[in-house]
């Protein structure tokens, strides 16, 4: 995930702008959801990315942007716990960077990655203000279906969508 890459750069590299990258990665969390949704809407309408408007791709992008700060923090706390000696031992035994990532880092990061995904998944169901600006007729999700049923006065059907949403989040 994007949060994993940002965390790796912040924790394990000597990149000069890593502190700035760490601060910038928290911007989507500091910005109100409505403002972030409007910003993504303007991006989708007034840039060459116009083809994304009303598609599931823009909704996925919105949720990735919104969840990146949490995933970055979770992965950073996981990476700090991994001793640099493990990476050095793999290199001394002939492993290249890709092999070190695959056989050393990924097994150790698995729990942090899964917990970050679960938390981002749960939060994505409550982000109605984010997707309300970005969805189209072919990209309706449960939260927008709930909103449209609620505003149409179909409270019973909206309640069923709310129960289904709750059941999905609790199952995950």
N, C-alpha and C positions, 0 to 999 in steps of 0.2 A: 504494500500500500504506500501511498504518498507519505504518510506519517512515518513509516519505517525508514524510508530513504532520507527524509529530513532528519530524523533522530540519529541515523548513522553518521550523517555529515556533521551534526552538532557534537555528538559524543566521541566519535572515533577518528575524525580527521583533523588536520591542522589548517583547514580552509580559513582564510582571513576574515570572511564575512559570516562566519558561523553564528556568532552572537546576534548579528542583525537578522540572519535567517531564522533563528529561534524566536526573535521578537515578532518578525513579520508573520510567522506561522500562526500566531495567536490572533491576528487581525480578524479572521472570520468569526471568531468567538466573541470578540469585543464589539463587533458591529451588530446592531439589532437585526433580527431575522427579516423583518420587512424591508429594511434598507438593503440587505444582502440580496433578497429576492428581486428588488427593483434594479439593483446594479446588474445582476445577471440578465434581467429582462432587457435592459438597455444594451448590454453586450450582445445579446441574441438578436436584437432588432437593428442596431446601427453599426455592426461590423460585418465582415465576411462570414461570420458564423450564423447568419440569418437562417440557413437551412436547418439549424438545430431547434428553432423555436417551435414549440408544440410537440416535440418528440420526447421519447423516453431518455434519449441521450442527454438533453439539457437537465432533466430531472436527476439523472445519475450524477452529472457534473455538479449540480447544486448540492447534493448530499455529500459528495466527496469533499467539496470545498468546506462545507459546514462541519464535517466530522474530523477534518485534518488536525485541528488543534488538540482534540482529545486523544486521537491516535498517536500524535507526536509525543504527548506527555506520557502516555502509557508505555510506548516503546522506548522512550528515553529512560524511564525508571527501570525497565527490563534490561536495557543494554548496559546501564551503569553497573549492574550486578555481575556481568560477565567479565571475568578477569582477562586482561590482555595477554596473559601467558598462554591461554588456550589457542589464541590466534597465532601467536609466535611459535608455539609448539607445532602447529599444523604446517606453518611455513618452513620450519627447520626440517620437517620430515618430507618436504618436497611438494606440498600442496600449493597450487596457485591460488589466486584470489577467489576465483569461481568455486573451486573445490572447498576452500575454507568457508565460504558462505554456505554452500550446500550441506556440508557434513558437520560443521561446527556451529555456525550461527543460527541457521534455520531451526534445528532441533531445540536449541536453547531459547529461541524467540517465539516458539510456537504458542505457548500459553499466553504471553502478552499480546500476540497478534490476534488470537481467538477472542480474548476478553475485549480488546479494542473493537473488533468487528461486532461483537454482541452489543456492546454499549452504543456503538454508532447505529446499529440496526434498530435498537429500541428508541433512540432519540429521533431517528428518521420518521417514525410513525407520528411523532408529535409536531412535526415541522409543517403545519398547514400554511402558515404565512409565507414560507419559502416557496412552496410549490403552487400556491394559488395564482401567482403571476405567470408561471411558466408552463402549465399544462395546457394541452389542447384536446380536441375531441378524440384523438387516437391515443392519447397518453394519460388518461384519467387513472388516478391511483385511489386507494381506499380513503385517504383523508379528503380528497376533492370530491369523491362520491358522497361521503358523509356530509360535506358542506352543501353540495347541490341538493341532496335530499332534504336536509334541514331547512334550507331557504325556500324550498318548494312546498314546505308544510307537511311533508311525509315523515312525520316524527317516528312512527313505528319502524319503517324501513331504515331510517337513519340510526335508530337504536340497535337494530340488528347488525348494521355495518360496524357500529361502535363495539358491540360484543365480539364480533368476529375479529376486529382489530386487536382488542384486548386479549383474546384467546391466542392469536398468533404471537404477540409479544411475550405473553407468559410461557408459551410453548418453547420459544427460542431461549 
